Amino acid sequence: MKRISRSWVVAMAWLAVVAAVPLARAEGKPEPAPMTLKVGDAAPDFKLQYFDGKDLKDVSLSQYRGKSNVVVAFYIFAFTGG
């Protein structure tokens, strides 16, 4: 299995969250209650897809839990060039 860079996982997590909000509204589903995470809390499990150069692969935070350290960070305006 190829190693996935942490920045790639973080970027895909951010994209998954951003893409999910309009989709939930478009389907008429009620929005879920906002999470109340505090600094130092364990991140909830999430699943997303990444492109490995050939096709889409699934990855989840639980695949790394207890095996290696994972940093989840969100960068406002990352990849916007501005």
C-alpha positions in Angstrom: 0.0 0.0 0.0 1.3 3.4 -0.9 1.8 6.0 1.9 -0.6 8.9 1.8 0.7 12.3 2.7 -0.9 13.9 5.7 -1.5 17.2 3.9 -3.4 15.3 1.1 -5.6 13.6 3.7 -6.3 16.9 5.4 -7.1 18.6 2.1 -9.5 15.9 1.1 -11.2 16.0 4.5 -11.7 19.7 4.1 -13.2 19.2 0.6 -15.5 16.5 1.9 -16.9 18.8 4.5 -17.3 21.7 2.1 -19.0 19.5 -0.5 -21.4 17.8 2.0 -23.1 21.0 3.1 -24.6 22.1 -0.2 -25.6 18.4 -1.0 -27.5 18.0 2.2 -29.4 21.3 1.6 -30.2 20.3 -2.1 -31.7 17.0 -1.0 -33.9 18.6 1.6 -32.3 16.8 4.4 -32.0 18.6 7.7 -28.5 19.8 8.6 -26.9 17.8 11.3 -26.2 19.5 14.6 -22.8 21.2 14.7 -20.0 19.2 16.5 -18.7 20.7 19.6 -15.0 19.8 19.5 -12.5 21.4 21.8 -8.8 21.7 21.4 -7.3 18.4 22.4 -10.4 16.3 21.7 -10.0 13.2 19.6 -11.3 13.7 16.1 -14.4 11.8 15.1 -14.0 9.1 12.5 -14.6 10.3 8.9 -14.3 8.6 5.5 -13.3 10.2 2.2 -11.8 9.4 -1.1 -8.4 10.3 -2.6 -7.0 9.9 -6.1 -3.8 7.8 -6.2 -3.0 8.6 -9.9 -5.0 5.8 -11.3 -8.4 5.6 -9.5 -10.2 6.7 -6.4 -9.4 5.0 -3.1 -11.3 5.1 0.2 -9.5 6.2 3.4 -10.8 6.8 6.9 -9.3 8.2 10.0 -9.9 4.9 11.8 -7.4 3.2 9.5 -4.7 5.2 11.2 -6.0 5.3 14.8 -3.5 3.6 17.1 -1.0 3.0 14.3 0.4 6.4 13.6 -0.1 10.0 14.5 -2.5 12.0 12.4 -2.9 15.8 12.5 -6.2 17.2 11.3 -5.9 20.9 10.3 -8.0 23.2 8.2 -6.4 26.0 6.3 -8.7 28.9 5.2 -8.1 29.8 1.5 -5.6 27.0 1.0 -5.1 26.2 -2.7 -6.9 29.4 -3.8 -3.8 31.3 -5.0 -4.9 34.4 -3.2 
